[in-house]
């Protein structure tokens, strides 16, 4: 277990699991929520099988098939649905909820089935099955499946590793034209790296082939000499059987010839792959450089009339724990964060201090009735985080103040439940800032590569990014402990995060914010003889779609 100790916080890994084995069916409308007795289980997101709808066709009525949906347990019961209680260890029942619709051709269900296979049934991911179902949904134009499939190609999970194909799948999922400057620049960079790798590999194969052919020739010469020496003087005499030495050398020759054939196949495959790559051009890079040089600074909203939408924030600071060690800075971090977001950036802020598990999940769930599609949401969490290994599965949690010591995890808040709530929220742009990490995501956000890490933003970039759905994570560290103190009254990460927001005077994208924070945090950590590297990733399971999150000062 990684437990956050005074001065150090532990990282929490992303738990990607599902639901439990016990099926529940609502037989009454008398709910705990309706009675004001909200329970933890009411707020957890489940795979719900809703009843069929009664429809009329002419004078006839009929009942439709049951419909799968992701919703809270309370909402599922209210609607008369059937669901399985949340259980991190078993996804088989969740698979049964979605499989019928997936086999019938529903793209969203196919994507959900693939995500279940990717998370793993019985603790073991089945990436090949996941890739198959993602492909089925992608073939129907389902963009979320395209993105998910791209992450598998990026990492070589269940499919051959192919970063160029992954990049193209990302492009398709985001609706980016193949001839766009953004894609061409990134693709050219990826192609150049792949071309260099293939060229080097082919050259190495040529060297291997030359060396192998030389060895074969030498061995063959030895065989010929031995055969000549053992040949009978009189032509009429029968030929003697090959000596053991000749037989051994012949076997070596045959073995080397097989190796030559294998190397030649690999070389041919690399040559064919190289031939499919387009020749490098300077056009895309030149246009990208020109765009970068014309990027507009400062208040884009005022100068260009861009509507960034409304801004909301849920800020959680858990510092005083009932059963585990207290922390030093989370409440101070939360209060300063709320003030900066409200006063400088116009956020509507809800602050939770020393929240229990029900309060944390309820605050997330309540946002569904507040947020609109054009809105922005920032979720800031400072507190204990824990990662546990159970067999092949790694589980991650944020710890509410009523969390008990391991192994009692009854009140711990699973990272995947946070992800499930983020996926349901109507806000288009969501950013999670976690000072206790929320790690273990399958794919880093590749959109930062598309702008080559340059500061400033063109109007075209902002207009392209703004309508896209984003679910992004900015965490204080990866899978290692992070410093709780070192930033005065704040943690090292919080101090860097807030200092950048306080000094910023223009439109600031999260990738650029991350780059600035990372430099600060790594520098301060190094002076304390500590290694801490913040991370910036997309939250894949929440439906990220290449969007960005922009901080826009009020003035």
Beta strands, then each sheet from edge to edge (+ up, - down):
strand 1: 8-9
strand 2: 12-13
strand 3: 23-25
strand 4: 45-50
strand 5: 54-57
strand 6: 60-63
strand 7: 67-72
strand 8: 82-84
strand 9: 311-317
strand 10: 348-353
strand 11: 376-382
strand 12: 385-390
strand 13: 393-398
strand 14: 413-414
strand 15: 429-435
strand 16: 438-439
strand 17: 470-475
strand 18: 482-483
strand 19: 486-487
strand 20: 490-491
strand 21: 508-509
strand 22: 535-538
strand 23: 550-551
sheet 1: 1+ 18-
sheet 2: 2+ 16+
sheet 3: 3+ 8- 4+ 7-
sheet 4: 5+ 6-
sheet 5: 10+ 9+ 11+ 15+ 17+ 22-
sheet 6: 12+ 13- 14+
sheet 7: 19+ 20-
sheet 8: 21+ 23-
end
